[in-house]
Amino acid sequence: MKYSFYFFQIAVMLFTASALIAQDSKIPGGSEKVPVGAEVKNGKLVFESEDGTYRWWLDSRIQFDGAMYFENKNAMSNGFHFRRITFAIKSLFHRNWEAELDIDFREDSDVDPQTELRDIWIKYNVPNHNISFMVGHFKEPFGLERLNSSRMLMFLERSSISSAIPMGRRVGAQARYWTNWYQVTGAVMGHEPATRIDKGQRDEGFSTNLRASVAPINKFGENLHIGLAGSYKIPDATSELRPNTIELSSRTESYVFDPKFFHTGDISDVNYYNRYGLEFLYINGPLYFQSEAMGTTIKRFYGKPTVNLRGGYVMAAWVVTGENRYYYVDEGEVGPIEAPKSCWGALEIAARYTHTDLNDLESGVHGGMGNQYMFGVNYYPNNNIKIQLNYSFVNLDQYATRKGNLIGDDDHSFVQIRFQASM
């Protein structure tokens, strides 16, 4: 009798487990089925229905970086690290809906959790109209270089000014309209997910953004892009800064040595601040030229002086092996080079000059000023692999001290390398 009871219990458990497994294996929503095929497109694994109604594809990457610094006044840490380890899946549903989930597991410089939210959004494309609406977490429409994917960067890191003024990814809502020769994007952006706090009676900070670009020349192999961007921003509510306080900072275009030479420190009693940017891009076959100028005007309470910070960069590149670079007028952004024409790959040389000025001495802001020269060689064995080698020389003023924690006027140079796999 005792064994019969045990057998009964086991039977009940197995029946319950099988029922749960059966429930978990069901995909809710009825019996709709659409056949899907798989193929590799431009190095990406793509699953797509024959009628184009559904599509899923992977867009992940590994970036393994190393750097050696030729020190002057400050000790700087040579070494290697994983700059990015991302996993992303992009989807198209019912022809007009899109979504993306992108997470970074990179090696950070502290003991906090390493996972970082990247592009996580839902988009609707209006049928038969060049209009889209997007909500979620994505890059604010500001800064041509900042908007460019890390997979396609000309150098290992963006220019210092592109890290200081544009704000990158935040939660928000965006609308875009485009034609064959221009695009206009407007957005309302909120906080960064990692900075959301229990604000009590403090409202969340927000920005309004508007970016427009025109491409009077737009054909594969020759493109001319001119863009303008502007933003109105009120200070964020964060646990790290007092209310109505902001700070701007940037590294010297290298990430292995983590501290930021450029750092304004706390700018207090900020009412709002405006940001502005001007973009220029020209592609002529294997020749490439890009430049931006940007800045911010910070308005403050209690009659405190307005703060003006600014900078810009120019860069040029030449694909020695003759490949062209893609351009996307609907986003006003540059794409990768085409697949290598030679069996051994494609080779590119590039140079960039950056001027970053986070000083406003009349307002008492001493964030540092610097001029940086960057030279690079990029090797593309195929669509999925890129190897980059950079050499840079940095000229800093006496205020580039990371809020007084480093020695100023520290001119130095470094060599850095990246091995990248895009999957």
N, C-alpha and C positions, 0 to 999 in steps of 0.2 A: 504493500500500500504506500509505504514511504517513497519507494522508487517511482511508483506511478505518479505521485505528486510532483517529484522532481522533473520527470519527463513532461508533465503537463506545463510546468513553469518554463522549461526550455522551449516547448512548442509555442507558448504564448510569446516569449521573447523573440523567437525567430519570425513568427507571423508579424509582430509589431515592427521589427526591423525591416522586413521585406516591404511592409506597407509604407514605412517612411522613405525607404530607398526609392520605391515606385513613385511616391509623391515628389521627392527631390529631383527625380529624373525627368519629370514633366516640364515642358516649357509652356508657360501660361499664354493664353490668347487665342486658343482655337487650333485649327489644323492646317493653317496656311503653310505651304512649302514652296520654296523657290530654289531651283538648282543653282549651285555656285561652283565656279571653276577657279583654279589657282594658277598663277604664273608669276614670274619675276619681271617687274617693270623698272627699268633704270636702277637695278640693284635692290629693289624693295619687293618683299613678298606680298602679293595682292590677291585677295579673294573677292570675286566679283560675279554677280549674276549676269546672264546673257543679255538681258534687256537693260542693264545699267541701273536698275532700281536700287540695288544694294552693293556696297563695296566696303571692305575692311582691308587695311594695310598697316604693316609694322614700320615704325620709324624710330629706331633705337640707335644709340651710339656709345662707343667707348673712347675716351680721350685720356691718354696717359702722358703726363708732362714731366719734364726735367729741366732744371735751370742751374746755372753757375754764375755767381755774382762776383764782379771785380770791385771789391769794397774800397771805400775811401774813409769816411768818418764813422759810419755805423756798421756794426756786424750784421751780416745778412745770411740767411740760412740756405745753403745749397741743398739740393735733393731732388726727389721724384715724388709725384703723387698722382692720384686719379682725379683729374679736373672735373670730368663728368662721366657718369655711368647711368644712362637714361634708358627707360623703357616707355615706349609710346605706342598707342594704337589709335588709328584714325578711322572714322566710319562715315559712310553715306547711307541714309535711310530714306526710303520712299522718294527718291530722286532729289528732294528739295531740303532735306534736313541733314545736318552734319554734326559730328561731335568728335572731341579728342580728349584722351586721357594720357598725360605725360608726367612721369615721376622721375626724379633724379636721386640716385643713391651714391652720390659723389663722396669722396673723402674730404671732410671738412676739417677746420683747424681748431675745434674745441670738442668738448665731451658731450655736447647736446646731440639729440638724434640727428642722424645724417640725412634722412629723407627730406627732400624738398619738393613741394608742389610746383609744377611748371604749367604748361598749357592744359587747362581743364575747362572746356567750354561747350556750349550748344549753339548752333547757328541755323538760321532759316534763310534760304535763298528764294526770293519771290519769283515764281514761275514767269518766264517770258519777259522779265525785267532785270536789269543789272543792279539789283538792290539786295542787300543782305543785312540781317540783324543778328547780333551775337551777344550772349550773356555768359558770365562765368569768370574765369581767371586767365588773363592773357596780357600781352604787352600793350601798354598805352600807345596810341598813335603819335609818337614823338621820337624823332631821331632816326635817320636812315640807317646808320651803322648799328644802333641799338636794336632796331627791328629785325635786322638780318639774323638768320639762324646761326648759332654757334658752329654748326656743321660746315658753314660756308665762309667763315671769317677769313680774311686775307692774312691776318697774323694771329698768333695764339690768343691775344686779348684785344678787346676794343680799345680805342684811344681813351686816354684819361678823362678828357672832357665828356666823352660819350657815356662814361660811367658816373660822372658827377652830376650832370644836369638832367638827363632823362631818368625816369623812375622804373622802367622795365615792367615786370608783371605785377598786376594788382587785380582785385575783383572789380567788376564793372559791367557796363552795357555799351554796345557800340553799334552804329549804323554806317553803312558804306554804299556809295553809288559810284559806278565807273562806266567808262566808254572805252573805245579803242585807243584813246590818246590822253585820257586823264582820269583821276579818281579823287573823291572827296570822302573823308572819314571823320565822323564826330563820335565822341565818347564821353561818358561820365564814369570816372574811376574812383574807387574807394581805397580800402586798406590792403596791405599785404597780409595773407593768412597768418603768418607767424607772428604778426604784431597785434592781432585782435586781442583786446583786453576787456575786462569788466569796467566799462567807462563811467558807471554811475550816471551822473547827469551831464556828462560830456558827450557832445555829438561826435560822430565819426567824421574824420576829415575826408574831404573829397576834392577832386579836380574835374574841370571841364576841359576837354581837348578837341582841337580841330586841326586836321592835317589835310593838305591838298597838294597834288603833284600833277604836272603836265608832262607829256612825252611827245613833243612835236615831231621827233624822229623816232619811229618805233617799228623796227623790223629786225629779224634775227641777224646779228652781226653788226648792227649799227643802231644805237639807242642814245637819245638825249633826254635826260630827266632833270626837271627843276621843281623843287618842292618848298613849301612853307609849312610851319607848324607853330601853334600857339597853345598856351595852357594857362588857366586861372586856377590857383591851388590854395586851399586853406590848410593849416598845419594838421598833421595826423594826431590822433589821440593814441599814445603808446605808453608802455610802462617804463621805457628807458629815458624819456624826456619829460620835462615839466610842460604844463599846458601852454600852448602858443609858442612853442620852441621848436626849432628845426636845426639840422646840421647837414652840411654837404661834405662829401669825402670821396677820395679816389686813390687807387693804387697807381704805380708807375708802369702800367701795362705788363705786369708780371704777377703771377698768383702763387708761385712756390714760396716766395717770401711774402707773407700775408699782410703785415702792417701797412697802413695807408699813409704815405708821406703827406698827401694833400688832405687837410682836415680843418674845417672852419671852427670846430668847437661849437658850443651852443650859441645860436642866434636867438635871443629871447624876445618876447613881446611882439611876435609876428602877427599882423592882422591877416595878410594874404601875400602871395607872391605870384608874379607872372613869369612865364618862361617862353622863350621864342627860339626858333631855329630856321635856318636857311640851308637847303640841300642842293647839291649839283652833282650830276653823274653823266659820264659820257663813255660809251663803248664803241670802239671801231675795230672790228675783228678781234685779234688777240690783244689789242691795246685797251687799257682800262684806266679811267681817271674818276676820282670821287673826292668831294670836299663838303664840309659842313662848318657853319658858324652858329654858335648858340650861346645863350646866356639867361640870366634870371635877374629880375628886379624885385627886391623883398621890401614890402611896405610894413611899417611897424607902428605900434601904439605909443601914446604918451610923448609924441614929438620926437621920438628917437629917429636918427638918420636912416634914410633908405639905403639899402645895401645893393650894390651892383657887382655881379660876378659873371665871367664870360670866358670864352675860349673857342678853339676851332682846330681843324686838322685838314691836311691835304694828303692824298695818297695816289700812287700810280702803280700799275702793274703791266707786265708783258708776258703772255703765254708764249714761251720760246718755240714750242712745238706747233703753234698755229691754231689752237682750239679757240672757239668763241665762248662767250658767257651769256647765259640766259637772263632775260629781264621780264618781269611780270607787271604789266601796266595796271591791272585791276587791283593790285596791292601797292603799287608804287615801290617795289622792292626788287633787288637784284637776286639772281639765282646762281646755281653752280656753273662751272664750265661744262661743255659738252663732253661726251665720252671720248677718251683718248683715241687719237687717230692712229697712233703707233702701237705695236704689240708690247712695247716696253713701257708705255705710259705717256703722261704729259708733264711738262716742266714749266714752272712760272717763277719769275723774279718780281719783287715788289719793294716799295719804299714808302715810308709815311713820316710826316712831320706833324707834331702836335704841340699846340700852345694851350696851357691850362693856367687860368688866373683866378684863384679863389681868395685873392686879397681885395679888400676895400679899406685902405688904411684910414681914410677920413671917417669911416663908420666904426672903426675899431675891430674889424674882422681881419684876421691874419691866418688864412687857410693855406697859404703857400702858392708860389708861382713856379712854373717849370716849362722848359722847352725840351722836347724829346724827339730823337731821331731813331727810327726803326727800319731795319732792312731784313728782308725775308726771302727764302727760297721754299717753294711748295712743290712737292712731287706727288703725282696722282698715278699710281700703277694701274688703277681701274676706277670704276664708279664708287666702290665701297671703301677704298683705302686712301688715306692722305697722310703724308709725312711732311712736317713743317720744321724749318730751322730759322730762328730769328737771332739777330744781334741788335742791341740797342744801346744808345748813349743818352744819359739823362743829365740835364743841367737844372739844378734846383736853387731857389733863393733861400735866404736865411729863415723864412717863415714856414718852409715845408718841413715841419717837425712832428707831425701827428699829435697836435695839441700839446707840444712841448716835451713829448716823450722820446723824441729822436733829436739828433744833432742836425741843425740846419746847414744850408749851403753845401749839401752832400752830393756833389757830382759823382756819378758812378756809371758803370756799364754792366751788361750781362749778356749771356748766351742762353737761349732756351730752345727746347725741342719738343715736338708733339708727335705721337703715334695715334692715329685716329682710324677707327673702324666704324662705318655707318651701315646699319643692318635694316 
